Amino acid sequence: MTFFPFVDPNRRPQAKIRKITEELTQKFQAIDPDLTLIHNDNFIDYGPEVFPQLSSIYWDPRVPDHPMEHFVYSEYRLKYQFYTLYCFTPYGEQIDEHYGKVNHSDRKTLQAIDDLILTVIHTYQAKNLSYWKDLFPEEQFQQTIASHYQRTSQMIGEGRKSSRLITFTDPKHRPLAAVEKNTEFLETQLNQLDSRLTVTHDDSFIDFGPSDGHFLAECPYDPEEEYEICYEDIPLFGCSPYNISFGIHGDFYSKWMLNIDYLDLRERLNNPTLAIIHQYQLDNLYYWRDHYSTEKFQSEALDSKERGLRQIHS
């Protein structure tokens, strides 16, 4: 796999960046004191010919050491009160899904100031182009500047209601090849760990996606599981892309213990098996990447990876 080498062209002096950040902060504060600006010091401006292409690439957690895992997708994060409102770069801006599309208590307030916010962002983007002016003929340079100001507010209308509605209809989002790849991954990894480990796929399982899947996994009943992992036909784990359960020995309502402890396998198999399950869950998230921006997907995937590490080491 070949990728663009991530080398900073160093066109923008650090002192200028700090000054621009101070000016932007003052402008946003003048619009509304509840607006807070955060600059990502690790952001690299690769220029108008390169950065927009790079920022459109999703991190693929199925690929070891994928270069987009730690790519910095935005230079600034603008918060309203405690929550992100916009992420933006010299080449575009992305409004938060909640603020942009959901009808919430702050929507009218934000709609009233959104044009002012966008004017500040677009002015910063237009000024940033001066560092790359030599790449453009003059006419194209002016057209590119004008194109920033042509983007308008995404906060149109009242927005959708925030209530959750689950139809329990299979979205058929994952291709069959993806399910087969997940199953093959689990079979191979578990067999390498211990040949007595087996995995069974439930063909009736429905993947409703990350949002509904995590919600259903928290419901007060045993959630549906996609796979069962056994040791010599004794269940050790059940799992779906959004939860993990544990096989038990005995009566759940009286005296019981986990099968992995009953078989005295915890020290040898617990953490390695959990690591395999969490990798399957992370891989599965990739099939839902188009539900997110590239930056939001990276954030969700990194959170999933961190949750897995915490459970393994808890």
C-alpha positions in Angstrom: 0.0 0.0 0.0 1.5 3.3 -1.1 0.6 6.6 0.5 1.7 10.2 0.2 4.7 10.8 2.5 3.5 12.9 5.5 6.2 15.7 5.3 5.4 19.2 6.5 6.0 21.7 3.7 6.5 24.4 6.4 4.9 27.1 4.4 3.2 28.7 7.4 5.4 30.3 10.1 4.5 29.1 13.6 4.3 32.7 14.9 1.7 33.5 12.2 -0.4 30.5 13.2 -0.4 31.6 16.9 -1.4 35.1 15.9 -4.2 33.8 13.6 -5.4 31.6 16.4 -5.6 34.6 18.8 -7.5 36.6 16.2 -9.9 33.8 15.5 -10.5 33.3 19.2 -11.3 37.0 19.7 -13.7 37.1 16.7 -15.6 34.0 17.9 -15.8 35.3 21.5 -17.2 38.6 20.1 -20.0 36.6 18.4 -20.9 34.6 21.5 -18.9 34.2 24.8 -19.9 30.5 24.9 -17.8 29.9 21.8 -14.4 28.3 22.5 -11.6 27.7 19.9 -9.1 24.9 20.2 -6.1 24.6 17.9 -4.5 21.2 17.1 -0.8 21.9 17.2 -0.1 18.6 15.4 -2.0 19.8 12.3 0.0 19.9 9.1 -1.2 22.0 6.1 -0.1 20.0 3.1 -1.6 22.6 0.7 -4.7 22.9 -1.4 -3.6 20.3 -3.9 -2.9 17.6 -1.4 -4.7 18.1 1.9 -8.3 17.8 0.6 -7.4 14.4 -1.0 -5.7 13.1 2.1 -8.5 14.2 4.4 -11.0 12.2 2.3 -9.2 8.9 3.1 -10.7 6.8 6.0 -8.5 5.0 8.5 -8.8 1.3 7.8 -8.3 -0.5 11.2 -8.1 -3.8 9.4 -4.7 -2.8 8.0 -1.8 -2.9 10.5 0.0 0.4 10.9 -2.4 2.2 8.5 -1.1 5.7 8.1 -4.5 7.4 8.6 -4.8 6.1 12.2 -3.0 9.2 13.5 -3.6 11.6 10.7 -4.8 15.1 11.9 -8.0 15.8 9.9 -8.7 19.3 11.3 -6.8 22.3 12.5 -9.4 23.9 14.7 -12.3 22.7 16.9 -14.9 25.3 17.7 -17.0 24.4 20.8 -20.3 25.9 21.9 -20.5 25.6 25.6 -19.1 22.1 26.2 -19.7 20.4 22.9 -18.0 20.6 19.4 -19.9 22.8 17.0 -17.4 22.9 14.0 -14.2 21.2 13.0 -12.4 23.1 10.3 -9.3 23.3 8.2 -8.0 25.8 5.6 -10.0 23.9 3.0 -13.4 23.1 4.6 -15.5 22.9 7.7 -17.7 20.2 9.2 -20.6 20.9 11.5 -21.3 18.4 14.3 -24.0 15.9 13.5 -26.1 16.8 16.6 -25.8 20.6 16.2 -26.3 20.6 12.5 -29.2 18.2 12.0 -31.0 17.7 15.3 -33.7 19.9 16.8 -32.3 20.8 20.2 -32.7 23.6 22.8 -29.8 25.7 21.4 -30.7 25.4 17.7 -32.4 28.8 17.3 -29.5 30.5 19.1 -26.9 28.8 16.9 -28.9 29.5 13.7 -28.9 33.2 14.6 -25.1 33.3 14.7 -24.2 30.6 12.2 -23.6 33.0 9.3 -21.3 35.1 11.4 -19.3 32.0 12.5 -19.0 30.8 8.9 -17.8 34.3 7.8 -15.0 34.1 10.3 -14.1 30.6 9.2 -14.2 31.4 5.5 -12.0 34.5 6.0 -9.4 32.4 7.7 -9.5 29.9 4.8 -9.2 32.7 2.2 -6.2 34.3 4.0 -4.5 30.9 4.4 -4.4 30.5 0.6 -1.9 33.3 0.4 0.8 30.8 1.6 0.0 28.8 -1.5 -0.6 31.6 -4.0 2.3 30.6 -6.3 0.4 27.3 -7.1 -2.4 29.2 -8.9 -2.8 31.5 -11.9 -4.2 34.8 -10.6 -7.7 34.2 -11.9 -7.9 30.7 -10.4 -6.6 32.0 -7.1 -9.4 34.6 -6.9 -12.0 31.9 -7.9 -10.7 29.6 -5.2 -11.0 32.4 -2.6 -14.6 33.1 -3.7 -15.5 29.4 -3.5 -15.0 29.5 0.3 -17.6 32.2 0.7 -20.1 30.4 -1.4 -20.6 27.6 1.2 -23.6 28.4 3.3 -25.1 27.3 6.6 -26.1 23.7 7.0 -28.5 24.6 9.9 -31.6 24.8 7.7 -35.1 24.5 9.1 -36.1 23.0 12.5 -34.0 19.9 12.3 -35.0 16.4 13.0 -36.3 15.2 16.3 -33.8 13.6 18.6 -36.0 10.7 19.7 -34.8 7.2 18.8 -36.8 5.1 16.4 -35.7 1.6 15.7 -37.6 -0.3 13.0 -35.8 -3.7 13.5 -35.5 -4.0 9.8 -32.3 -5.4 8.5 -30.4 -2.5 6.9 -28.3 -5.0 5.0 -25.4 -2.6 5.2 -22.7 -5.2 5.6 -21.9 -7.1 2.4 -21.9 -10.9 2.8 -18.2 -10.8 2.0 -17.6 -8.7 5.1 -19.4 -11.2 7.4 -17.4 -14.0 5.8 -14.2 -12.1 6.3 -15.0 -11.4 10.0 -15.8 -15.1 10.5 -12.6 -16.2 8.8 -10.6 -13.8 10.9 -12.1 -15.2 14.2 -11.6 -18.8 13.1 -8.0 -18.3 12.1 -7.0 -16.2 15.1 -8.7 -18.5 17.6 -7.2 -21.7 16.0 -3.8 -20.2 16.2 -4.4 -19.4 19.9 -5.6 -22.9 20.7 -6.9 -25.5 18.3 -9.6 -26.5 20.8 -11.3 -23.1 20.4 -14.1 -23.0 18.0 -16.4 -20.2 16.8 -20.0 -20.5 15.5 -21.8 -17.8 13.5 -25.5 -17.1 14.0 -26.8 -16.5 10.5 -29.9 -14.8 11.9 -27.9 -12.0 13.5 -28.8 -8.5 12.3 -26.2 -5.7 12.5 -28.3 -2.5 13.0 -25.2 -0.4 13.0 -23.1 1.3 15.7 -25.7 3.7 17.0 -28.6 1.3 17.4 -26.3 -1.6 18.1 -24.7 -0.1 21.2 -28.1 1.1 22.3 -29.6 -2.4 22.1 -26.6 -3.9 23.8 -27.4 -1.8 26.9 -31.0 -2.9 27.0 -32.0 -4.9 30.2 -32.1 -8.3 28.4 -29.5 -10.5 26.9 -28.7 -8.9 23.5 -28.5 -10.9 20.4 -25.0 -12.3 19.7 -23.4 -12.9 16.3 -20.8 -15.4 17.4 -20.3 -18.1 20.1 -16.8 -19.1 21.1 -16.4 -22.5 22.7 -13.6 -24.5 24.2 -14.2 -28.2 23.5 -17.9 -27.3 23.0 -18.2 -25.4 26.3 -19.2 -21.8 25.7 -16.6 -19.2 26.9 -17.7 -16.1 25.1 -20.6 -14.7 23.1 -20.0 -11.5 21.0 -21.5 -9.1 18.5 -19.9 -6.0 17.1 -21.3 -4.2 20.2 -21.1 -6.4 23.2 -19.3 -9.4 24.8 -20.9 -12.0 27.1 -19.4 -14.8 29.1 -20.4 -18.5 29.4 -21.2 -19.6 32.9 -21.1 -22.8 34.9 -23.9 -23.5 37.4 -27.2 -21.7 38.1 -27.1 -18.0 37.3 -29.7 -17.3 40.1 -27.8 -19.2 42.8 -24.3 -20.5 42.6 -22.3 -20.0 39.4 -18.9 -19.1 38.0 -17.6 -18.2 34.6 -16.7 -21.2 32.4 -13.2 -19.7 31.7 -12.6 -19.9 35.5 -14.3 -23.3 35.8 -12.0 -24.7 33.2 -9.0 -22.9 34.7 -8.3 -21.1 31.4 -8.3 -17.5 32.4 -4.6 -16.9 32.7 -3.9 -18.5 29.3 -6.9 -17.6 27.2 -8.9 -14.7 28.6 -6.9 -11.7 27.5 -5.8 -13.1 24.1 -9.3 -14.1 23.2 -10.7 -10.7 24.3 -8.1 -9.0 22.1 -9.3 -11.1 19.1 -12.9 -10.2 19.8 -12.1 -6.5 20.1 -10.2 -6.6 16.8 -13.3 -8.1 15.1 -15.5 -5.4 16.6 -13.1 -2.7 15.4 -12.9 -4.3 12.0 -16.6 -4.4 11.7 -16.9 -0.7 12.4 -15.1 0.0 9.2 -18.1 -1.3 7.2 -20.1 1.5 8.7 -17.5 4.2 8.0 -19.8 6.0 5.5 -22.1 7.0 8.4 -19.3 9.2 9.6 -17.0 11.9 8.4 -13.4 10.7 8.0 -12.4 12.5 11.2 -15.4 11.3 13.2 -14.8 7.7 12.1 -11.2 7.9 13.2 -12.4 9.2 16.6 -15.0 6.5 17.0 -12.5 3.8 16.0 -9.8 5.0 18.3 -12.4 5.1 21.2 -13.4 1.5 20.3 -9.8 0.5 20.3 -9.2 2.2 23.7 -12.3 0.5 25.3 -11.0 -2.8 24.1 -7.6 -2.2 25.7 -9.2 -1.1 29.0 -11.3 -4.3 29.2 -8.3 -6.5 28.4 -6.2 -4.9 31.2 -9.0 -4.4 33.8 
